[in-house]
Amino acid sequence: MISRIAQAELINLSQQYKAIAVIGPRQSGKTTLVKLVFPDKPYVNLENPDIRNFASEDPRAFLDQFSKGAILDEVQRTPELFSYLQQVLDENDQTAQFILTGSNNFLLQQSITQSLAGRVGYLNLLPFSLSEIKNLAPAKIHELLFKGFYPPLYDKPFEIQKWLSNYISTYIERDVRQLRSIENLVVFEKFLKLCAGRVGQLLNKNTLAIETGVDSKTIESWIGVLEASFIIFRLQPHHKNFNKRVVKMPKLYFYDVGLASALLGVQKAKQLEFHPFKGSLFENMVVVELLKQRLNKGKLNNLYFWRNSKGNEIDIIIDNFDELIPIEIKSGKTITKDYFKGLDYWNNLTGLTGGRVIYGGSQYQKRSHGVEVIPFASLAEINNR
């Protein structure tokens, strides 16, 4: 079994909160992790229709079965439970009574906010990080972009393209219908593929609406569906403008780069070696890796990008409140002076020094003015604080 970095944070939360919510995409390893950390707790899967009906129709009797708590998997399927769960938690001072998992952030957050606010500690669990699979990850970047990071693909010899295609089909059929009554799933799937073609780009909802054939309000609603089920996320622009006009639109990224590759129609890894989207997918992979480093330690997302109206851009700004760390992401293996143009502009504009270039090569360098050139393979060793 591959150990998860987030395990330490889960144990930490279990010593403080009466309930813990572990949320993240389907197949990200939530159930495996909570069963490992809490082996003595009964496990209940609320995807099971019979169990779900019992929990919905008689929540008090359902919870009475678990005097010492339980693991409630996909608990967003039974919002009726939460009001009764509040009473159970309040009657006992013991920590980590109930462990709640969910793959639908919107429904779960809505239920917890209404009934369990202040009683629940949160852990966001995304698919594997680089450091977790460092001995199992494909050696070549284009192979990693194709495979992605979902745990089942590192556990069993699945055909990668088929597994990801089935994941997409299952997600559309089950989770989308649960969140929104979307009648035309064919149009929604087209929208999903169009999102994959915009990885690392500014999110222009009007253009998406025109290409999809729906209105902008529908696009916003559908983006919310994808965010709530941990398919995509929006990277926000940094708010400090340094006396220059900055863009206000966010950028679009996928939580798993393998899923984005599948939606782009990639059939095998070798097709990505010289694919026009390779640079964007590589950027997506690095951004998500930096995000995982934060979330696995229970820290909030502090990643942004910066871009002004003239097109000058920094791929990532890590905002540590008292320090801004600019990062440029380059998929190429050969270091060139173009790699440093963005950082040079940023440092001249802000009066700061330093920064990082994360690239597809293998050589680490420490350049003048404190700029680090970091191979992608060493990304797991970066301290994102």
Phi, psi and omega in degrees: 000136179278122181287147183254135178299326183292350181300321180297320179290325177297317178295320178300314179295326182294342179268359184238326189245149179288332176222153179230133176253118176256112186239152181166180182298158169301143177068024178268357177101015183298310183297316179301318182293312184291327176294324179292316184283330182235067186293339184270354181273138176299143180253129181232122179260111184277006168284337178292121185301320181294315179295319180296320178296318178299313182295325182281321186277330181217069186300327181294312179295323178300312182288334179297341178292338191242074183295335180251018178089179183194168170265119179252106186271137182054050188290344178295346179287345182230073181298341179296337184290331196294321179296321179286326178296325177302315180296318180299316180294321183289339181274356184219132181274358182294141177275161177053046177290309181237136176251118185253131174240152180199147178249009179236096188296322183296308183294321181291313180299319180300315181291318181292318181299322182287327189237329191240018181304133179086350182255350189239134171261143185253142170225123175268121181244110176266171174305175187310146170265168181301319183292334180283334182241025187302333179265356183242344185293145174304144185287329185261142185300316183295333176288323178289322177297327180283317186281321183075203192228011179296131184306319182302332180287348177251003182252323183226157184279060177290152167285116192302310185297321179292318181298315181293323177297319178293324177300314180298314181297316180295318179299314182295317183290322188261301189286322181295318179294329179290324183276316185220145178277069180278116185281316184262090182289337178295317178293320179296320179294324175299317177300318180299318179291324177295325176297320179297328178283357180244018179304128178078005180255161174297139183275105178254099185293329180295317178295318178299320180297316180297315183289330180276331181090025176231177181272170184295326179295322177295319178300315179299319178297317181291324175298320176300322177297314181294324178290317183296331181257018172061042173263312180232166170213158179258126174269120187276149175289148179290141190279342180278126185258350179049046176064021177234150176290127180245154178288151182249351179282141175282171173256157184251130177221157175261146177292337176226126185288332177295322178295319177298318179298318180296320180291335176281355178089014180290128184262332180208158188302320186299334179295338182273352184299321179233028182288141179298340179266003184302315181298318180293319179292322177298316177300316178303315182297319180292316181300315181293324177298317177296323178294318179298323179300326177285305188296324180297339178258009179075020182262156180284157176294124178236029182258137178219174166236166178227134178206134179258178186292346179267002177093000174290136191212148168239128186298316181222134168244116172272117183259102178263024179072303180261006183203135174248126180248111178276140181227130172254142184241123183227128183278344182294158181263349182250125181285126178232167180294337178297335180298338188254359184300314181297317180294321178298316179297314181299313182293324176293323181289318187267342186079010180268174175228166176091193183127176183224145168242120176256123188222174186275004180273196187234000186255128175272138176223148171244105184273176178296159181061023172078014179280127178258138172252116191243123176296146180302323181298338179265006184299327181296341183269353180290134175268108181274001180051000000 
